[in-house]
Amino acid sequence: MPIRSASARWQGNLTEGSGTVRTGNGGLEGNYSFKSRFQEGEGTNPEELIGAAHAGCFSMAFSKGLADAGFTPTSVETTAKVHLDKTDGGFSVTRIDLETVGDVPGIDEAEFQKLAEGAKANCPISRLLSPGAEISLVATLSS
């Protein structure tokens, strides 16, 4: 398996400085700052990038689980809401709320929920994050 990389460059002090993040193959590039991370400023932040990684990983894992069970999804659309909270040990990602909508012909609600929970438990990013952060899931089968 290939080793993936990303990079970041920060200039200046914490509150007035700014930076840029890039993925290794040029797929994503964005500016970030204290305001984009801890307030409502323009730009991205590490937590959004974690959310994008988790949403993408979960969607792929769910699609694979559905296909392995004999269902071909038309689409799986996932949002990850990453909670950055101040704890006794400092700032920490404490929770990630996954919200997914799947358009999956021929599946019933119970099977859909079972496979969604399996994807939540087994996607590599969930496995990475779950020891330190609670991960919730709301899975909706579109009609």
N, C-alpha and C positions, 0 to 999 in steps of 0.2 A: 504494500500500500504506500502511496506517496505521503510525504511529510508536508503538511500545509503550513504556510507562514503568513504573517501579517506584521506590519510595522507601525510605529507611532513616533512622532517628533513633537516635543513640547518646547516652547520658547518662553522665557520669562518666569515670573513667580506664579504661585498657585492661583491667586484671585484675579490677577490682571493679565496673565499670560494666555497663550493660545497654542493650539496644536493641530496636527493633521494625522489621520489614521488611514492606512491603505492595506488592502488585501494583497497577497503575494502576486497574483496573476492579473492585477489591475481591475478586478471586477467591481470593487467598491473603493471610494475615496471620500473622505469627509473631514470637515473642520470640526473641532471641539474646543470647549472652553469651560471655565468654572461655571459661567452662567448657563451653558447648555447642559451641564451635568447636574448642578444643584439648584438651579432656578428655572426660568422658562426662556432662556436665550436661544438664539438660532444656532444650528449645528447639531451634531450628533453627540453621542457619549458612549462609554463602554457598556453601559447597561442596555442601551438600544441594540448594540451589536450582539450582545449575548442573547437578547430576545429574538433577533433575526436568525441567529444560529439555531436557537432552540425551536423556533417555529418551522424553519426549513427542515431540520432533522426529524422533528415529529411528523410533519406532513409526508416526508418520504417513507418513514418507518410505518406509518399508518397505511399508506398506499400499498406497501409491500405486504403487510399483514392482511389487508383486504384481498389482494391478488392471490396470496397463498391459500386463503379460505375460499377461493373460487368467485370472488366479486371483483369486477373491473370498475374502479371509481372513475366517474367523469371528471371530478375535481375534489380536492381536499384543500381547504383554505384555513390557515391557522394564524392566530394572533397570540403573541406572548407578551404579557404585562409583567415587567420586572420591577419588583419593589426593592428600592435601596433605602435602608433604614439605619438610623443611628442606634447602635447597641452599646452595651457596657464595654465591649472590646473595640469599638470604633464603628465606622460605616460598614455595613454588610448587605449583601443580597440575601434577603430573608425569605422571599416568596416569589414564585413565578406562577401566574395564572394563565394557563393555556385555554384558548377558546377556539374550537374548530367546527367547521361546517363541511360536511361531506355530501356530495351528490353521488350516491352509490345505488344504481339500479338493482332491484331484486333482493336487497338485504332487509332483514327485519330489525327493529329497534334494539332488541336484546343482543343480537350478534354484533351490531354496529357498536354498541357501548362496550361490549367485551373486547373487541378488537382495538377500540380506541384506548382503553385502559392498558392493554398489552403494549401498544406503541408508546404510551406515556412511560411505562416502566422500563422499556427496553431500548429506546433510542439512545445512542451513545451520549448525546448531550444531556438527556435526563439522568443517565447513570452518573455522569460527571458532576452534575449540580445537586442531585438529591441528597447526598450526605449533609450538605450545609444549608439547603433551602427547601422549604415546603413547596411541592408542585401540585397545583390543583388543575382539574380538567373539567370543562363543560363542552360536551360533544353534542352537536345538533345534526340530525339527519335531515337534509333538505328534501322537500317533496316535489 
